[in-house]
Amino acid sequence: MQPKGGFDPNILAFDTSLPQISAALSSDVIIAEHDEQMARGQAEKLMPVLENLLREAGGDWSNLDLIAVGVGPGNFTGIRISVSAARGLALGLGIPVIGVSMFEALLDWDGPLYQPAEILSIAAPRGQAYVQYFRYGMPQAKPRLIDPCQPPLDLQLPVNMIVRGHCAEQIARPFNARWEEVAPNRVAANIARIAEIRWRDPGYDASARPTPLYIRAPDAAPSRHTVPTLAG
């Protein structure tokens, strides 16, 4: 890992909004990465995973320039775990933190990144889907919860749109739109890339703090997970 404050920021990115822990460390390129399916236990395992990534890259907490975190949508408890951890780490280290939505992490990093018009879809409970309309990589409407088997008529968009993500074919079919059914992949690596783009933006506000992206009401009482502390 390069020294802190270099031209390419040292970014630690992570997400627990899905039933997994996804973490990545980047400095211009991804230099360490960890993706592990996990329905429970993210709160206990997140910090050890992050510490292992830093050791793997030959660095420590003091080398970091930026924290990046997934803010959802997804599992309520998982979102709270990662967002509270990111806020705590940024506060303890005295560095900025950037929140990135799962919709943004679903952008196609291996193809034409910015489609003229696309609906991005994330799996939601009870067979539903979280969707958001993007143009050229930028959100154009608020995210919403829909039934992919009966997509609302006002979801209709320009003829050149593509639906990408969960139940993409079902959502696209009524509108004769193109579709690509994919699941989120290398989530933290994508979060790190997006965070670096924002960090380099002249209009970037380093004082901003990530907030959870909740699209529906929670099913249970709020979590009592505490903000993590740094080892050593």
C-alpha positions in Angstrom: 0.0 0.0 0.0 1.3 3.4 -0.9 1.8 6.1 1.8 -1.3 8.1 2.9 -2.0 11.3 0.9 -0.7 10.1 -2.4 -2.2 11.0 -5.8 -4.3 7.8 -5.7 -6.3 7.5 -2.5 -6.1 4.4 -0.3 -9.7 3.4 -0.1 -11.2 0.8 2.2 -14.7 -0.2 1.0 -17.2 -2.7 2.4 -20.8 -3.7 2.4 -23.1 -6.0 4.5 -26.5 -5.0 3.1 -26.7 -8.3 1.3 -26.3 -11.8 3.0 -22.6 -11.5 2.7 -19.5 -9.5 3.6 -17.9 -7.8 0.7 -14.7 -5.8 1.3 -12.0 -4.3 -0.9 -9.0 -2.2 -0.6 -8.0 0.0 -3.5 -5.2 2.4 -4.5 -6.0 3.3 -8.1 -6.6 -0.5 -8.6 -8.1 -3.1 -6.3 -5.2 -4.5 -4.3 -7.0 -6.8 -1.9 -10.6 -8.2 -1.9 -12.8 -10.4 0.2 -16.3 -11.7 -0.7 -18.0 -14.2 1.6 -21.6 -15.4 1.6 -23.0 -14.9 5.1 -26.6 -14.7 6.2 -25.7 -13.9 9.9 -22.7 -12.9 11.9 -21.5 -9.9 9.8 -21.3 -7.7 12.9 -18.8 -10.0 14.6 -16.7 -10.8 11.5 -16.6 -7.4 9.7 -13.7 -5.8 11.6 -11.4 -8.9 11.4 -12.0 -9.1 7.7 -11.0 -5.5 7.3 -7.9 -5.9 9.4 -6.9 -8.9 7.4 -7.2 -6.9 4.1 -5.0 -4.2 5.5 -2.4 -6.7 6.5 -2.6 -8.5 3.2 -1.8 -5.2 1.5 1.1 -4.4 3.8 -0.6 -1.5 5.5 -2.6 -0.5 8.5 -5.4 1.8 9.5 -3.1 4.9 9.4 -2.5 4.4 5.7 -6.2 5.0 4.7 -7.4 8.2 3.0 -11.0 7.3 2.5 -13.7 4.9 3.8 -16.5 3.8 1.3 -19.6 1.9 2.3 -22.7 0.4 0.8 -25.9 2.1 2.1 -28.5 -0.3 0.6 -31.1 -1.1 -0.2 -31.0 -4.5 1.3 -31.2 -6.1 4.8 -32.0 -3.5 7.4 -29.7 -4.9 10.1 -26.9 -5.4 7.5 -27.2 -1.8 6.3 -27.0 -0.5 9.9 -23.9 -2.7 10.6 -21.9 -1.4 7.7 -23.0 2.3 7.9 -22.4 2.5 11.6 -19.0 0.9 11.2 -18.0 3.3 8.4 -19.0 6.3 10.4 -17.1 5.1 13.4 -14.0 4.3 11.4 -14.0 7.6 9.6 -14.5 9.5 12.9 -11.7 7.5 14.7 -9.3 7.9 11.8 -10.2 11.5 10.9 -10.8 10.8 7.2 -13.8 11.2 4.9 -16.4 8.5 4.3 -18.6 8.1 1.1 -21.8 6.2 0.9 -22.7 4.3 -2.3 -26.0 2.7 -3.2 -26.4 -0.9 -4.3 -27.9 0.4 -7.5 -24.7 2.2 -8.3 -22.7 -0.9 -7.4 -24.8 -2.8 -10.0 -23.6 -0.6 -12.9 -21.9 -2.7 -15.5 -18.2 -2.3 -14.9 -17.2 -4.8 -17.6 -19.2 -3.2 -20.4 -20.5 0.3 -21.4 -20.6 1.7 -17.9 -23.1 4.5 -18.6 -26.2 3.4 -20.5 -28.5 6.1 -22.0 -31.4 4.7 -20.0 -31.7 1.8 -17.6 -33.7 0.4 -14.7 -31.5 -1.2 -12.1 -33.2 -3.8 -10.0 -32.2 -5.4 -6.6 -34.0 -8.3 -4.9 -36.3 -7.4 -2.1 -38.2 -9.5 0.4 -41.4 -11.5 -0.5 -40.5 -11.7 -4.2 -40.5 -8.0 -4.8 -37.8 -5.8 -6.3 -36.2 -2.4 -5.5 -35.7 -0.4 -8.7 -34.3 2.9 -9.7 -34.1 4.7 -13.0 -30.6 5.8 -14.2 -29.4 7.7 -17.2 -25.7 7.7 -18.1 -24.8 6.4 -14.6 -26.9 9.0 -12.7 -30.1 8.4 -10.8 -33.1 10.1 -12.4 -35.9 9.2 -9.9 -36.3 8.0 -6.4 -35.9 4.3 -5.8 -39.1 2.3 -5.3 -40.4 -1.1 -4.4 -42.4 -3.0 -7.1 -43.8 -6.4 -7.9 -41.7 -7.5 -10.8 -44.5 -9.7 -12.1 -46.7 -6.6 -12.4 -44.4 -3.7 -13.0 -46.3 -0.3 -12.8 -47.2 1.3 -16.1 -45.5 4.6 -15.1 -42.2 2.7 -15.1 -42.2 2.9 -18.9 -39.1 4.7 -20.2 -37.5 5.5 -23.5 -37.4 2.8 -26.1 -33.6 2.4 -25.8 -33.7 1.5 -22.1 -32.4 -1.7 -20.6 -33.5 -3.4 -17.4 -30.6 -4.8 -15.4 -30.5 -6.9 -12.3 -33.1 -9.0 -10.3 -36.1 -10.3 -12.3 -35.0 -8.1 -15.2 -36.8 -10.1 -17.9 -40.1 -10.0 -16.0 -39.8 -6.2 -15.5 -38.7 -5.5 -19.1 -41.2 -7.7 -20.9 -44.3 -5.4 -20.7 -42.3 -2.6 -22.2 -40.5 -4.6 -24.9 -37.2 -3.4 -23.3 -33.9 -5.1 -23.4 -32.8 -6.9 -20.2 -29.9 -8.5 -18.5 -30.5 -10.6 -15.4 -27.5 -10.3 -13.2 -26.8 -10.4 -9.4 -24.6 -7.9 -7.6 -21.0 -9.1 -7.9 -17.7 -7.8 -6.4 -19.8 -5.2 -4.6 -17.1 -3.6 -2.5 -14.7 -3.4 -5.4 -17.4 -1.5 -7.3 -18.1 0.7 -4.3 -14.4 1.6 -4.1 -14.3 2.6 -7.8 -17.4 4.8 -7.4 -16.1 6.4 -4.3 -12.8 7.3 -6.0 -14.7 9.0 -8.8 -16.6 11.1 -6.3 -13.5 11.8 -4.3 -11.9 13.3 -7.4 -14.9 15.5 -8.2 -14.1 19.2 -7.6 -17.5 19.5 -6.0 -17.1 16.7 -3.5 -18.1 17.5 0.0 -15.7 15.8 2.4 -18.0 16.6 5.4 -20.9 14.6 4.1 -21.8 11.4 6.0 -23.5 8.2 4.6 -27.1 7.5 5.5 -28.9 4.2 5.1 -31.1 3.9 2.0 -34.3 2.4 3.3 -37.1 2.0 0.7 -39.7 0.1 2.9 -40.4 0.1 6.6 -38.4 -2.2 8.8 -39.8 -5.6 9.9 -38.2 -5.5 13.3 -37.0 -3.1 16.0 -33.8 -1.2 15.3 -30.5 -3.0 15.9 -28.4 -2.2 19.0 -25.1 -2.8 17.4 -22.4 -0.5 18.7 -19.9 1.5 16.7 -16.7 -0.5 16.4 -13.4 0.6 17.9 -10.0 0.4 16.3 -7.6 -2.2 17.5 -4.2 -1.2 18.7 
